[in-house]
Amino acid sequence: MLTSKQKKRFRAIGHTLNPVVTIAGNGLSDSVKAEIERALGDHELIKLKILTDDREAKRELIELVRTTHEAEIIQKIGGVALIYRAAKKPDPALSNILRSNIF
């Protein structure tokens, strides 16, 4: 579990990030899962864009991503979710957490 101070810092970092994965009509397909896994492994903190008008479907997809990838939801705004999973061996050149000089 992250502290409120860590979440605040991650939200500040996430403000400057662009979504790296878009989940559209096919939902959480194998290729989307693989891309999320790669992005979390490389960057630790990523934004997802979910293209659906159904609020409940967005909520369910975000929860499915959280459980499937053992990630933590930092923030949800509209169709965008900011998620975090600590890398086993973070790469300083790729990690959005290590590259940030916020806080």
N, C-alpha and C positions, 0 to 999 in steps of 0.2 A: 504494500500500500504506500502511496505517495502522500507526503505531507501537503498541507494547504499552501505552504511556501513554495514547494517544488511545483505544484500545479500552476501556481501563479506565474512562476518563471517560465514554465513550458507554454502557457498561454501567450506570454509576451514573445517568446521565440516563434510560436506558431502563427502569430499575427503576420509575419513577413513571408511565411511559406506559401507556395502554390500547391494545389492538390496534385498528388503524384499518381493517384489511381482514381478512375471513374467507374462507378458501378451503375450500369444502365439496365436495359430491359432483360438481359439474360441473368441478372442477379449475380450471385456469388459463384460463378463458373470456376472450373479448375484453373484456367489461365489467369483469372482475376485473383484467385487465392494465391497462386504462385507469384504474381507481381506484388501483392501485399506482403507476402513473406520476404521477398527479396528486398523491398523497400524498407521494411522494419529492420531487417538484418543490417542493411547499409546505413540507414539514417536514424534509426531509433524512434524519432518523432516525425510523424507524417500526417498529411491531410488527405482525406478521402472525400470525393464528391459523389453524391448519390442522386441520380436523376430519376426521381419519381415524385408525383404530387401527393401520394398517399402518406400521411404522417405516420400511421401505424406501420406501414411497410418500411419506411426509413428507420424507425425505431428498431424493428425486428432485424433488419440488415445490419445495423450498427452493433446490436447485441450479438448477432451471429459472428461478425468479424471479431468482436472482443473474445468470445469463447473459443472460436476456431484457432486464433493466433495467440491466445493467452496474453492479450494486450490490455492496456488500461485506457478507458475513454477519458480524455482530458477535458474536451469541450465539444458540444454539439450546437451548431447554429444553422438553422434552415436545413439545407441539403449538404452541409459540410460538417465532417467530424474530424477532430484532432485526436489521434491515438498515439500511444507510447508503449514501447516494449524495450527494456534494456537489452543491449547486445552483449553476448558473451565476451567478445573481444572487440570493443568499439574501435573503429578506424577514425583517427583524428581528422583525416581529410574528408570523410563522408558524413560523420555523425553531426546531425543538426544541433545536438546538445553540446558537444565538445567544441564545435566551430563557433558557437555563439559567445558573445562577450556581454550578454545581458545578465545583470546581477553579479 
